[in-house]
């Protein structure tokens, strides 16, 4: 049995005329009400809302850490099973569908949605935090600030950015692509639950699922814009062009919002693809520069050691829960990361599904899981090795810079190379790259929101792309003015809890559908196949 289209969705899901033409009217109104209510609550009393969000986050990271650990490991093992399962040759689409994008363009867009600018500043900042203090270093009797501590710091950074997080994107992206392109369901989050809910996905339950996805996307984008402005402003201040003040940060948010909206309006095949390819090419050039300008031998050693150390310890690290509850390191780092990955996976997974039509399940799993993680290991080894190297051997002050402002670490590392004539050009390139990565995150997020609200339309009306692109920037700016970004970031972690539950159901639904659509042959058929294969 090779079922490629099991039913036809209702025709009246999207308005045909009026203000909401091209969009599901209920979803559009509900999304706007949800956003206005949340922002209003946050800015009406920042101190109180922050306390509420913090209490929710503290409950999750201190009481439900075991649940997050189980979900993250369960999803990773599920994806590894898919890699070697008999379903690997099934195409995400009809049997004669071909990919819409070249493999290079496809992989570039995966990075744009899934990683982006965070690699640049956290590639330096996180190892510098961990080299000073972490429980693994304490348990292994390693001295803080030593070469051995640098290796452990890079191992931990690889862990937080590696296989576990990308497995979430595989699960969500694969589920949505399978049901959208193989089963002809709308490209929305609700479609992944069709094996469980049936046609109820077009009613209240489906609306709730999609609203959770819209919530995570709009506020994730706003938080990303708000937090990401800091390293951009730090780079411009380092160049002496502007001061790192709130008004200037708001101007940067506005410019990024305009650029991201314009890119989203042009569509995936133009703006998003072109920017993504350019980002990857310039990022690789910057990576080579860090390798050659820093202590190269040390960096290569850290990269290789960090990779082997991570791959050897990824399973025990994945299942480790800190036995000392009063020590907050795991809560503030690993569990925080798990909640953040989970909160973002509906957005990133849907964008990856949007650009993956025509790929096979095995090809999808390999490229979305192993290729990005390989680049993460390479990137963290080189950036982390460069930062720790110049700090250990050149006394470049990177650790102090990160302690004062996490976003300034990458620029302090560039200065620490000691090539004064290259400091300004590299700072300019890094700052431009930060902006460009944020633009691609903004445009892909905008396209995802519009696709969900238009019930799976891969080319939603331009007016909605413009509206929701601007809305994400406005939300970021309002919350920055109100000082509510930390509360918003916390809320995103709390939002990861219901999404984590949805992930379990999503995996069940995918397996149920795969087995129903592609059952094993009965005994007689197996004997015939064995005879023909001889």
C-alpha angles and dihedrals in degrees: 000000000000107000114184102166120030103171145350118251118233115276098222099065094106128048114247099198140022133040093323096046107149094023138082099257096210093049092047094051094041091051093051092047091049093050095046092047093049095046091044092052091047098049097037090072112001094182094051096043090047090053091050093050092044091052090052092048093047090052092051099045094042102037106025101038089112090056093052090048091052093047095048094048093042092054092047093052090045091055092046088053090052089054092063100027126113089250094071096102095053111115123231091234137019116324093259096046117117127202116275093217137039116258092252093051090045094053091045090056091048088060093045093059100032106041119001123148096352090081091061101055100023090048085070104026100050098052089047090055093047096046088065099046140358134134094242090060091048093047092049094047095241120156116243114250094020131124089255090052089053090057092051090047091056090046090055092046090052089050094053093047100034144076100335095056096043091049087066090056090049093053096047096039094046094047093049094044092048096051094039101045103023099036099029094236122145115280093248134115092253093064092071088066097054093106087058104034103025113194089350086087086081092058138054097314092052091049091052092051093050093045089056087053093048090047093053092046101047096043093039089055092046091049091047091051093047096047094038093056089071097069091041091052090044090055093048090048090050087055090050092239100118139356120253097249133140095252091053091047089054090052090052090050089052093050093047090047092052092048093045092048091050090050092048091049090055091055139234096291094056122023100020095044096044094047092045093053092047091049093053093048095049091043091055090051090051090048091055090048092054090049095050100038097046128062092300099191091049092047093051090048092050092047094052094040092046092050095049092041092052096046091048094049103032095102098046090043090050092055098038118115117185108251090205106073093186089063105085100193098102092044094051095042119022100026090042089053093047091052091047093049091048093049091052100043098086090056097042094038092053093048091049089049089050092060098037105072112138097026121120122242092249093047090048093050094047096047099040095043110028104030097053092042090051089053091046091055091048093046098045091046093054099038094039092043091049093049096046091041097054089044095050098041106023099032088230095166096238094140092054092046092052091047090056097040123358091207095060096060096089092052092047088052091053090051089047092062087078097225100123094182090058099043096084097044092048091047090051093049092047093049093048089048091052090053093046094049090051091050091055091048090050096048095046091048091050091051091050093052093048091047091054094045092048090051097250103324104156090203104042118186113286092232090064093047088054093045096049093041090055091042092059090053093047092050090051092048094047093050092046090054090048093046089238102128094101090052090048092051089051091049090055089057091050089050087059091072098071090038090055089057090049090053092059091051091045092056090049092050093049093051091046092052095044092053093045094049096041109030123177113263117258123252096274092048091049092053090050091050092048090050092050092048093056 
